[in-house]
Amino acid sequence: MALFFLLVGLETGASSSKASWRTAGMLASLSVLAGLGFTMSLFIAQLSFVPGPELAQSKAAILCASTLAAMVGMAMTRLVAIRQR
């Protein structure tokens, strides 16, 4: 994503005529929404910890982080969509 911002800023790249800062904003907000893919984190936590308080804490932390990623991603997507109007 950083490379995309750099290419848009330098106005280079194959699709620089189609890319804009609005596109970059939407890409950023969608990448935050990608933080919802927490099932792999739950799987790794299940493999890492024996059933007990550590596993419960890790599952709660993963769920909180995924909820936060969803809220931030939705807010960013809405903000970018409003600015595009």
Secondary structure, DSSP 8 states (H G I E B T S, - for coil): -HHHHHHHHHT-STTTTT--HHHHHHHHHHHHHGGG--HHHHHHHHHHS-TTHHHHHHHHHHHHHHHHHHHHHHHHHHHHHHHH-
